[in-house]
Structure formats: C-alpha cells, structure tokens
C-alpha cells in the first residue's frame, strides 16, 4: 500500500543538503557480521563508504550529520582500535572532512554543530579538527553509557579529545521543540520545519536519524538513516513497498545485462531468492531480504526499521543510509560542493530504490538457471 509519511510532517521551509564523500572505505567485511540470513555469493559486503551530510539553513547556520572514519582511527579509544587492528577488515580514509570542506569553501568555524548519528568509530570522525565553537550533538543515553570517555574511562568507545572544550549536547526528545512525525519522536532543530532529528533506537544507544526538507510544493525530504540499515535489503521489500513484478533494466543495468534481460528484469527472480537454498523469508514480496545481526538491541533495531519502511515507501522521501554504496552510482557528479535538493526532479529515488538487487547477481543467476527450488525463470 502507498505511504503518506510526509503528510505527518508539519509545513515548513527548506535546508540545502550536500552529500560529502568522506573518502572512507571499508572492505573485506564479512556479510554475516552485519546481517542474515546468508545470500549465496554474497560472502563479503560491497566496499562501504561513509557519507557525511552538510545541512545549511537559510540563515547561514550549518550542521554536519556524521563525519566518517577518523584519519587517525588506529589511535582512537583502545577498546575500539585493538578490535579493528585484528578483525581483518581493510579500512581506508584519505583525508579529514575538514579538508574536504575547506576545499569547497566551508571553513571549520562555519559549522555550528556536528550531529553523530551514533558513536561508532566509522561515523564520528575527529571533531578536534573543528574549533571549540562547534558543538557535538548526540542521542539519548549517550552520556550515561559513554562517559567518562577515554582515557579517564579506559573502556569507553570515544575519546575525551573528541569533545574537550566544546559543548556536548545530548538530545532527550523531551525538549520544547519535540513533536511526532509518523511513528518517530522528532526534534525540530531550527524551529521552522526545515530539519528534524529523529529518535531511532536499536543499533546503538542514542541512534539518531536526520530528516531534511529539500523542496516545498510538494514537500520532499532526504531521510539520513545512519546505521539503521547497512544494506537496503534490510528495509526492502516491505508491506509498504512490495517487490514489483518487473524492474526496468535502466534501474538494474549491470544485473539485467548479466542475466541477458533487455528491457526489464522479472521480479520473480528476486522473489525466488527469498526461499533459495534454505532461506525462509515470507511472504516473499513484502518481507525484507535480511535482518540486522549487529547492534546494541536487535529486536528494537528491527522495530525501528519497520517504522522506517513507511517513510521509505513515500515517493517524496529519499532514504540514504551512511554506507549505501549505490549512492555513488546515482549521485555521481553531485557530491559536495554540489547540492542534492533536486533529487526528485533528477529521478534518483527510482534509480536507487532497487539498485541493491545487483549485489545478488550470483544467486539470481543460479535461480535463473533453475538451481534450488522450482524451474528456470
């Protein structure tokens, strides 16, 4: 059924949104570390970026939503660094976000606040590169769980240097500018309906999402998902957004070509994957391919994902999670300092919606050849 998530958002103005390629890359990360059940041929995750978002209000006030991997990640809190040095992942980051911003004409002192979607190492960057006037904003429960930070708290996942001398603001969703948007508690950051922080618990204590209004008449939004999902297959298909009967080859260019389909890829291929080689994801057309396997509270994370499905199915919402590798293929040429407010006009939602299915090429090929249940498709 169609979603009307955006009708629950009060009228408001817009912000300018720019997606920053933080130059972060994570490879050799086993698929099973993040989600399940397994998908044949998908042993490791695709190379994962970490997107950062620059949000600019009409008044000139600027926020950053996430910072990517700190360039000195080897020297982050030992409880984190020691694990990263031994888990076999390949972690690369070329430059700090401040360097990217300055190359695009934005000075660190221009940034009012850094919003951490959550406190995991690959999102927090290094706030010490910003002046003390730049505050760090975190979600509910952060201070109780993470403070005192390292080195005063030797087992903390964050460093005191990340917010020493600056304001550390914890959102509680009890502030006067808190409201409800759809199923979410939301904080109207600029008090004018242009940008909201959403309470999205489960993956980590204090996990936040961002909702930025990108146009009016109609109102369109970018939903910044942080680590609500690590793959679109955790969110789609859904009761609000079933698998289509067919998907244009323009939306799955490499997969349709690999499977020798010209104009469309049949949805039956992907529906069959839900029960392929021991998988049991039913009803197949409305159940996401995966559930998260990594997080603070998995049942709560799944409930938050279910809430997000309503927004994801709204044609006026572009959902982008922090590690969505497919964004690079669609948004190419429009990263910072370019803007992404015209995403709907450019057709990015349609281009991104099912693009994740290309990660299932090997399994889809085997289904087409008639392996596993059923005959050839």
Phi, psi and omega in degrees: 000150182291151180257145176238038183307316185293341178289346179272357181267124178300158177300152180188184179262188184245163166241161173268130183244133176231134177266125180259125171281106185287002183065015177277139175218134175235123177231174183060033180261114183299135180305316185293345177289339186248330186198170177201173358286171184295155175239122181309130178088353181248078183275319178244152175293151169301160177305122187261124169277176166226108182281143172244148182240130172261123183245120184242122178280158180301334179284349184101350178294141185231140175236155167244134175252105184072155184235351184084195183279134175293140180297336178257040185300334178294339183250018176286187183309130186306325180299334177270309185300320182296323178291318182293327182286347185241358186269358175085000178286150174260115185244123181230139171210127189274323187204156177288157181299328179300322180293320178294316180299313183296324177295336178262009174091012178249120180276148178306324181289349177282345186270117182290319185204152171250120175265120171273117173305325172192175193266012179292150191306330186270011179236341193269347180053216177224091182299342181294349175284348179259155180290163180301340180290342179274116181273162175250129182250130182230170184265179186299135176090354182302310187296319180297323185274325191255344182257145001289146181280170178292138011267349180301318174257096188298339181260005180287150178274354181234161183259145175301326182296340181293333180221017177297130176078003181233166178285129172252106186257121177260121177283133181249345186062029169241005180292162184295334181264027176268141178212182175249132173238114187054230182271006188253142162287137185222146175244122181279096192298311183267003179063026180219015176075016182268330182210130181238146166259133184249141177278110187228073187285167173128298183297319179208154175303127177079019182297132180240147168245164177241144177230109185249127177282123185257335174212165170240161178053064002274163173285126174238157187219151164254126179260110181271106193272354183055232178253029171306323174223154172251355179203143181296340177291351172276345185248333186230151352291174182211169176301331178277338186218077182292160172301130179286160178293332176206156181232126181303142180298336178294337179268343177228061191300312184286324182290313179300321179294316181297328181266006177064034171262139185265298186267322181218155168260130180288136178298336181300330177302313185281328175298321179295332180295337182293335180236028184269132176051054174087354176290148180219084182238093185226150359295134193298324186279347185231012179248130178303153180294331187222161167243149178295147178240355182231127178163169182294313185218092187300313179303319178292322178300319179295320178297322178293320176299317179299320177296323183290336181303325180296316178293319183299329182275353181281126183296347180259015178236130172253111181270125177228117175268166193297330187247026184285101183292335183290340178303323182299322183288329186265320185271000184318134180082357182240013177287168179315135010274006176292165180250161181236018182297332183270029185301322182290316178302326182273357176075025184290327181297311179299322181292329183268334196307312183245008183300333180299338180297340178295339176291347183260024188304312183297314179296319179296322178297318181292324175297316181297326181280357175091014178284159180071213183290148170078180179262192180292151177242000000 
